[in-house]
Amino acid sequence: MLSHFKEILSEKVESRTAVGAFNTFNLEITQAIVRGALKAGRPAVVQTTENAVKYAGLKALYHLIKFTIEAESGQVPIAMHLDHGKNLETVKACVDLGYSSVHMDASDYAFNDNIKLTKEAVEYGHNQGVLVQGELGNIYGKEGLIKMQQGEDLKKLMTNPDQIEEFISRTGVDTVAVSLGNLHGSFIGQENLDMPRLQEISKKIKTPIVLHGGSGIPENQIKEAIKLGVRIINVDTDLRIAFKEALQAELKLETDQVDPRKILKPSVARMSEVVVQKIKIFDLN
C-alpha cells in the first residue's frame, strides 16, 4: 500500500533497523522493487532521481510508480521519494505532485549556501506535510574513486561532524545524508566507511541518517552503520547489474525472441531477488 514516508521512518527509528530505498526509472524496475518488498513482507521506498525524471517525465513516472504500488504491494507499506534533487524547482514540483519525501541535495555549495537552499526546501515541503532530506558532505561516484587513486584526500570532502548539529538546527531537515567514504556505484572492496566519523555524528544528532551508495558497501559495514543510526540505505547499481546480467543471459538463450515482455521477465525476477536480499540485510531484527 502506498504509505507516507514518515510512517515507515518512524517504524525504523523505533525498531533501530533501516529501510531500503531503491531507485527506478521505468515499469520493470518499479515492479521488481514492489514485488521484492511484497515477498519480503517488509516496507520499502521507491525513489527517482532528477535524471530519471528527465528520462521518463515527472508526471508519467510518478503515476506509474503510484499505481504499481497501489496495484501490487498488498498491505506492505511503500513510500515514494525524490533522490538527489539538485534543482529546487524539481524538489518543489515533486512536493506538489505527491511525493511524501524529497531530497534537497545542495552539498556542492558552500556550507551556508547549502543551509539556505535546504532550509527553503524544508519550509516548502513541511507546508505540505512532506519530509525533506538534506545532505552534508560530498558523495561521489566513479570520479571519487579516481580522486582516491590520484592520492587526493577525500576525507576533506566527507561530512564534518563539527558542522552536523548546526546544519540540522538551521535547516530543520527530517533526515540527513552523510559522506563517510561511500560512493555512488558498485565498487566492491574499494568502499570503506569511516566508522569513527559515523559514530561521532550519531552521538551529536538524533536525526535519522541516510547512507547513499549502498550497493558497494560490505555487509558487515552496513550492519555496523545501522547500529550507529543509519535508518535509510539507498540502492541503485545492484539493481542495474542484476537487470543487465539477466538480460544478457536471456538474449543468449532466446536468440529468436522479439517480445520485450518475455525478454525482460527474467530481469524483473532477478532484480526482485536483489530487493529481497537487501531488505533482509537492512532489517536486522
ABEGO torsion letter per residue (X at the ends): XBBBAAAAAAAAAAAGBBBBBBBBABAAAAAAAAAAAAAAGBBBBBBBBAAAAAAAEAAAAAAAAAAAAAAAAEABBBBBBBBGBABAAAAAAAAAAGBABBBBBAAABBAAAAAAAAAAAAAAAAAAGBBBBBBBEBBBBAAAAAAAAAGBBAAAABBBAAAAAAAAAAAGBABBBBBAGBBBEBBBGABBBBAAAAAAAAAABABBBBBBGAAABBAAAAAAAAAAGBABBBBAAAAAAAAAAAAAAAAAABAABABAAAAAAAAAAAAAAAAAAAAAAABAX
